[in-house]
Amino acid sequence: MKHLNLGAPLLFLMCLILPFASKLQAQPKKHVVEGNTEQIHIRRLEGCLAQKDAYCYISLWPDMDTLSKIVMEYADKNSKEFQEMQGLQNNATMLLHADSNLKVHLKSSFDSVIATGDAMGIHWESIIPLRYELLKQHQTRNALNEKLAPVRFVGYLFFTDMASRHVYGLMVGNILQIKNEWYGGELRELYEAGTRDEWEDAYFEAHKRKKPGADSLAKDSTKVIVEEEEVPKNVPRIVVERKFYSGMFDNEIAVQLYVRSLKGGCPSGICSWEAIYKFGDQDDYILLEVTRNAEGKWQMSEVPQNAVMDLELKDKVFTGTWTAGDNQTGYDVKLMETPASEKKIQRLDAILKDLKSAR
């Protein structure tokens, strides 16, 4: 679902074989040890990291022969995906090169994470898993994706380097259930962090754009702040309230929502709202346009308008529906007001400002 910025879609496995031309020979085919639970799969992934074994990591992914046959099983026979995979099956040399290119890319990405850890001083042979968190990815509008991998997770691995006693966090995307077996685990963004909040803080610090005044945010999240932007008639907008909500779509998909209430330019006090949200399986927040009618019904539309939430707020809980803009895919929404640290509020303020300035 492109507008949700979910990271690489499931079909990235096929797309990888096209842009990464390689002069390397295909690695010897290794037996894929298939796991029957996502927990077992995570433990195998942690073992590959501890051993610094890229080929162990490669074995956790389906090879191109397996993947192409599965795609042909589920894809429409007139589709581009079916034709491409059929072409591979009918040409042993092309299939070999495609598989080699995929393995080269996976090895490169794994080696990059290991090298990053080496530069940070991680003693990989001494790491001990602490815990992991898996977030179920929401259903997309891509029917082939849903048939190929009906259950998908993105996760966070936390481990201790026993040699240094430092704790690290690593994001793992595209953990895929294909034909009732588990595959994948796209490694990215390694930071010194022991919790998701610490990981997100480190991610934000690593990726934020430096701007004059970007760090001059209020330390008190409840304090009234005059924004730099102005509404018509040069009336400054004042943030009078900040609220952070967390919850689920259809009791399955984790969601975070941040809402600011603004005062200024109207006699009724709070005149407008601005908000951002993100799904648990995406890295970035999405800007929302917020309205509330006289009956207290809330509507929050993505910018650009790809989806909309129709909500009611009662006892600090938003309930309602989320609806996609094109095919009317829908979810039930329940988001509860949740305490957020001062640092997290500052980070969310900065993200919201960046998204507004990019419009």
C-alpha positions in Angstrom: 0.0 0.0 0.0 2.2 2.8 -1.2 0.7 5.7 0.5 1.2 4.2 3.9 4.9 4.1 3.3 5.2 0.6 4.6 8.8 0.0 3.4 9.6 -2.6 0.7 6.4 -4.5 -0.4 6.4 -8.3 -0.6 7.2 -8.2 -4.3 10.6 -6.6 -3.5 11.9 -10.1 -3.6 11.2 -10.1 -7.4 12.2 -6.5 -7.9 15.6 -7.1 -6.3 16.8 -9.3 -9.1 16.5 -6.6 -11.8 18.5 -3.6 -10.6 21.4 -5.5 -9.0 23.5 -6.8 -11.8 26.4 -8.9 -10.6 29.5 -10.6 -12.0 29.6 -13.0 -9.1 28.8 -16.7 -9.6 25.7 -18.0 -7.9 26.5 -19.4 -4.4 26.0 -23.1 -3.9 22.4 -23.8 -3.1 21.8 -24.3 0.6 19.0 -26.2 2.2 16.4 -23.9 3.7 15.5 -25.0 7.2 11.9 -24.1 7.4 10.5 -23.0 10.7 7.0 -23.5 11.9 6.6 -20.4 14.0 7.8 -16.8 13.7 9.5 -17.2 17.1 11.7 -20.0 15.8 12.5 -17.9 12.7 13.6 -15.0 14.8 15.9 -17.2 16.9 17.5 -18.5 13.7 18.0 -14.9 12.5 19.6 -14.0 15.8 21.9 -17.0 15.4 23.0 -15.8 12.0 24.0 -12.4 13.5 25.9 -14.0 16.4 27.8 -16.1 13.9 28.3 -13.2 11.4 27.2 -15.8 8.8 25.7 -14.2 5.7 24.9 -17.5 4.1 23.0 -18.6 7.2 21.0 -15.3 6.6 20.5 -16.0 2.9 19.1 -19.5 3.8 16.2 -17.8 5.6 14.9 -16.4 2.3 13.2 -18.4 -0.5 15.4 -19.0 -3.5 14.2 -17.7 -6.9 13.1 -21.1 -8.1 10.8 -21.5 -5.1 9.5 -18.0 -5.2 8.9 -17.9 -9.0 6.8 -21.2 -8.7 4.8 -19.7 -5.8 4.1 -16.5 -7.7 3.0 -18.5 -10.7 0.6 -20.5 -8.5 -1.1 -17.4 -7.2 -0.7 -14.7 -9.9 -3.2 -14.1 -12.8 -1.8 -15.8 -15.9 -2.1 -12.6 -17.8 -0.3 -10.5 -15.3 3.2 -9.1 -15.7 4.3 -11.0 -12.5 3.2 -14.3 -13.9 4.9 -13.7 -17.3 8.2 -12.7 -15.6 8.3 -15.7 -13.4 7.3 -18.0 -16.2 10.2 -16.6 -18.2 12.6 -17.5 -15.4 11.2 -21.0 -15.2 11.7 -21.5 -18.9 15.2 -20.2 -18.9 17.6 -22.0 -16.5 20.4 -19.5 -17.1 18.1 -16.5 -16.3 16.9 -18.3 -13.2 20.4 -18.9 -12.1 21.4 -15.3 -12.6 18.3 -14.1 -10.8 18.9 -16.3 -7.8 22.6 -15.2 -7.8 21.7 -11.5 -7.9 19.2 -12.0 -5.1 21.7 -13.7 -2.9 24.4 -11.1 -3.7 22.0 -8.4 -2.5 21.0 -10.2 0.6 24.7 -10.9 1.5 25.5 -7.2 0.9 22.7 -6.0 3.1 23.7 -8.5 5.9 27.4 -7.6 5.6 26.5 -3.9 5.8 24.7 -4.4 9.2 27.6 -6.5 10.5 30.1 -3.8 9.4 28.0 -1.1 11.1 28.0 -3.1 14.3 31.8 -3.7 14.0 32.3 0.1 13.7 30.1 0.6 16.8 32.3 -1.9 18.7 29.8 -4.7 18.9 31.4 -8.1 19.6 28.9 -10.2 17.6 30.1 -13.5 19.0 29.2 -12.2 22.5 25.7 -11.0 21.8 22.8 -12.4 23.9 19.2 -11.8 22.8 17.2 -9.8 25.2 13.8 -9.8 23.6 12.1 -9.0 20.3 8.9 -7.2 19.4 6.8 -8.1 16.3 4.2 -5.9 14.7 1.8 -7.4 12.3 1.6 -5.6 9.0 -1.8 -4.5 7.8 -3.6 -5.9 4.8 -2.7 -4.1 1.6 -4.6 -3.5 -1.6 -2.2 -5.8 -3.5 -4.1 -9.0 -4.0 -1.0 -11.0 -5.0 0.9 -9.9 -1.9 -1.9 -11.1 0.3 -2.0 -14.5 -1.4 1.7 -15.0 -1.3 2.3 -13.9 2.3 -1.0 -13.5 4.2 0.8 -12.8 7.5 3.7 -10.4 7.6 5.6 -8.8 10.5 8.1 -6.0 11.0 10.1 -6.3 14.2 12.7 -5.0 16.6 15.5 -7.2 18.0 17.2 -6.1 21.2 20.4 -7.8 22.4 23.2 -7.3 24.9 26.9 -7.3 23.9 28.2 -9.2 26.9 31.8 -8.1 26.2 30.9 -4.4 26.6 27.6 -4.7 28.4 26.0 -2.3 25.9 22.5 -2.9 24.6 21.5 -2.6 20.9 18.3 -2.5 18.9 17.9 -3.6 15.2 14.9 -3.2 13.0 13.8 -6.3 11.0 11.3 -5.9 8.2 9.5 -8.3 5.9 9.2 -11.4 8.1 6.9 -13.4 5.8 4.7 -16.4 6.1 4.7 -18.1 2.7 2.7 -21.4 2.4 2.7 -21.7 6.2 6.4 -21.4 6.5 8.4 -18.4 7.7 11.0 -16.6 5.7 12.8 -13.3 5.5 13.9 -10.6 7.9 15.2 -7.5 6.2 17.9 -6.0 8.5 18.2 -2.2 8.9 18.9 0.7 11.3 21.2 -0.6 14.1 21.4 1.7 17.1 22.4 1.5 20.7 19.0 1.2 22.2 17.2 -1.0 24.7 13.6 -0.1 24.0 11.5 0.9 21.0 11.3 4.5 22.3 15.1 4.6 22.5 15.4 3.1 19.1 13.0 5.7 17.6 14.9 8.5 19.3 18.1 7.3 17.8 16.5 6.8 14.4 15.1 10.4 14.5 18.5 11.8 15.5 20.2 10.0 12.7 17.7 11.0 10.0 16.3 14.4 11.0 17.1 17.4 8.7 19.1 20.0 10.5 17.3 23.3 10.3 17.7 26.7 12.1 15.6 26.3 15.2 14.8 22.7 14.6 15.8 21.8 18.1 14.2 24.8 19.8 11.2 22.8 20.9 9.3 23.2 24.2 10.6 21.0 27.0 7.2 21.1 28.6 4.7 19.3 26.3 1.8 21.1 28.0 3.3 24.6 27.6 1.6 27.1 25.2 3.8 27.8 22.2 3.5 30.4 19.5 4.2 28.7 16.2 6.4 30.3 13.5 3.6 29.8 11.0 0.7 32.2 10.8 -2.9 31.8 9.8 -4.7 34.3 7.6 -4.9 37.8 9.1 -1.5 37.3 10.6 -3.0 35.7 13.7 -0.4 33.4 15.3 -1.5 29.9 15.9 -0.9 28.7 19.5 -0.5 25.1 20.5 -2.6 24.7 23.6 -2.8 20.9 23.8 -0.7 17.9 22.7 -2.1 14.3 22.8 -0.6 11.0 21.9 -2.7 8.0 21.2 -1.9 4.4 20.5 -4.0 1.4 19.7 -5.1 -1.0 17.0 -6.9 -1.3 13.7 -9.1 -4.4 13.8 -7.4 -5.5 17.0 -4.3 -6.5 14.9 -2.5 -3.5 13.4 -0.6 -1.2 15.8 -1.1 2.5 15.2 0.3 5.7 16.7 -1.5 9.0 16.5 -0.3 12.5 17.6 -2.8 15.4 17.7 -2.2 19.1 18.5 -4.9 21.5 19.3 -4.5 25.1 18.0 -5.9 28.4 19.3 -6.1 31.6 17.4 -8.1 33.4 14.7 -11.5 32.5 16.0 -13.7 33.5 19.0 -14.4 30.0 20.1 -10.9 29.2 21.5 -9.5 26.1 19.9 -9.9 26.7 16.1 -8.1 23.9 14.5 -6.1 20.7 14.9 -3.1 19.1 13.2 -2.0 15.5 13.4 0.3 12.8 12.2 0.0 9.0 12.4 1.9 5.9 11.5 1.2 2.2 11.3 3.4 -0.2 13.3 5.0 -1.6 10.2 6.2 1.7 8.7 9.1 3.9 9.5 7.6 7.3 8.7 4.6 9.3 10.0 1.9 10.6 7.6 0.4 14.1 7.8 -3.3 14.3 8.5 -5.8 17.0 7.8 -8.2 17.2 10.8 -11.7 18.5 11.0 -14.4 18.3 13.7 -18.1 19.1 13.2 -20.6 20.6 15.5 -21.7 17.1 16.7 -18.1 16.3 17.8 -17.4 13.9 15.0 -13.8 13.9 13.9 -12.4 13.3 10.4 -8.7 12.8 9.8 -7.6 12.6 6.1 -4.2 11.7 4.9 -2.2 14.3 3.0 -2.4 13.6 0.1 -5.9 12.1 0.6 -5.3 8.4 0.2 -7.3 7.3 3.3 -9.5 8.8 5.9 -10.5 8.1 9.6 -14.0 8.9 10.8 -13.8 9.0 14.6 -15.5 9.8 17.9 -13.7 10.8 21.0 -15.0 9.7 24.3 -13.2 9.2 27.7 -9.9 9.8 26.0 -10.5 7.0 23.4 -10.9 7.5 19.7 -13.2 4.9 18.0 -14.4 4.7 14.5 -13.3 3.5 11.1 -10.3 3.8 8.7 -11.1 3.6 5.0 -8.8 3.5 2.0 -9.5 6.0 -0.7 -9.5 3.8 -3.7 -11.1 0.4 -3.0 -12.8 1.2 0.3 -10.8 -1.3 2.3 -11.8 -0.6 5.9 -10.7 -1.2 9.5 -12.2 -0.6 12.9 -10.2 1.9 14.9 -9.6 2.1 18.7 -6.9 4.5 19.9 -6.4 5.4 23.5 -4.7 8.4 24.9 -1.3 7.3 26.1 1.3 9.0 28.2 4.4 10.1 26.1 7.8 11.2 27.3 8.9 14.7 27.0 11.5 13.7 24.5 9.0 11.8 22.4 6.7 14.8 22.3 9.6 17.0 21.1 10.4 14.5 18.4 6.8 14.3 17.2 6.6 18.1 17.1 9.7 18.2 14.9 8.3 15.5 12.6 5.0 17.3 12.2 6.8 20.5 11.4 8.9 18.8 8.7 5.9 17.2 7.1 4.0 20.5 7.0 7.0 22.3 5.5 7.3 19.6 2.8 3.7 20.1 1.6 
